[in-house]
Amino acid sequence: MDALLVLVGAVMLAGLLFISGSSRRDDVRMRSRWDATFEREARQLRRTDATGVLRCRRCGSSGSERAGACPGCGAVL
């Protein structure tokens, strides 16, 4: 009976290790995609008018260039 309990525990532990190992690889991919998107948006030139007002690319509302974030949706301007 004790041997069966140890076997079941070992199988469950192996399953958990397998599941956690596969998610790390996906996390690295998602992190690198997010980093690439952030770098691209950070380096993108944005045209402003003389007043320093930018138009949000997500919702279309206008916001101050100094604020850096859209007042409507909170996206980076």
C-alpha positions as CSV (number, residue, x, y, z in Angstrom):
1,M,0.0,0.0,0.0
2,D,2.8,2.4,0.9
3,A,4.6,1.6,-2.4
4,L,1.5,2.5,-4.4
5,L,1.1,5.8,-2.5
6,V,4.8,6.7,-3.3
7,L,4.3,5.8,-6.9
8,V,1.1,7.9,-7.2
9,G,3.0,10.8,-5.6
10,A,5.9,10.5,-8.0
11,V,3.6,10.5,-11.0
12,M,1.8,13.6,-9.8
13,L,5.1,15.4,-9.1
14,A,6.4,14.4,-12.6
15,G,3.2,15.8,-14.1
16,L,3.5,19.1,-12.3
17,L,7.2,19.5,-13.3
18,F,6.2,18.8,-16.9
19,I,3.5,21.4,-16.9
20,S,5.6,24.0,-15.2
21,G,8.5,23.4,-17.6
22,S,6.4,24.0,-20.7
23,S,5.0,27.3,-19.4
24,R,8.5,28.8,-18.9
25,R,9.3,28.5,-22.6
26,D,6.0,30.3,-23.5
27,D,6.7,33.0,-20.9
28,V,10.1,33.7,-22.5
29,R,8.5,34.1,-25.9
30,M,5.8,36.4,-24.6
31,R,8.3,38.5,-22.8
32,S,10.5,38.9,-25.9
33,R,7.5,39.8,-28.0
34,W,6.4,42.4,-25.4
35,D,9.9,43.8,-25.3
36,A,10.1,44.1,-29.1
37,T,6.8,45.9,-29.2
38,F,7.7,48.3,-26.4
39,E,11.1,49.1,-28.1
40,R,9.4,49.7,-31.5
41,E,6.7,52.0,-30.0
42,A,9.3,53.9,-27.8
43,R,11.5,54.6,-30.9
44,Q,8.6,55.5,-33.2
45,L,8.5,59.2,-34.3
46,R,5.3,61.0,-33.5
47,R,4.3,64.2,-35.3
48,T,2.9,66.9,-33.1
49,D,1.5,70.3,-33.9
50,A,2.7,73.6,-32.4
51,T,0.5,73.1,-29.4
52,G,2.0,69.8,-28.3
53,V,-1.2,67.8,-28.6
54,L,-1.0,64.2,-29.8
55,R,-3.9,62.0,-31.1
56,C,-4.2,58.6,-29.5
57,R,-3.7,55.7,-31.9
58,R,-6.1,53.4,-30.0
59,C,-9.2,55.5,-29.4
60,G,-8.5,58.8,-31.4
61,S,-8.9,61.3,-28.5
62,S,-6.4,64.1,-28.1
63,G,-4.0,64.4,-25.2
64,S,-1.0,66.5,-24.0
65,E,2.4,65.4,-25.3
66,R,3.8,65.9,-21.8
67,A,1.2,63.6,-20.2
68,G,2.4,60.7,-22.3
69,A,-0.8,58.8,-21.8
70,C,-4.2,59.1,-23.4
71,P,-6.8,60.6,-21.1
72,G,-9.5,58.4,-22.6
73,C,-8.1,54.9,-22.6
74,G,-4.7,55.3,-20.8
75,A,-2.6,54.1,-23.8
76,V,0.9,55.5,-24.4
77,L,0.7,58.5,-26.8
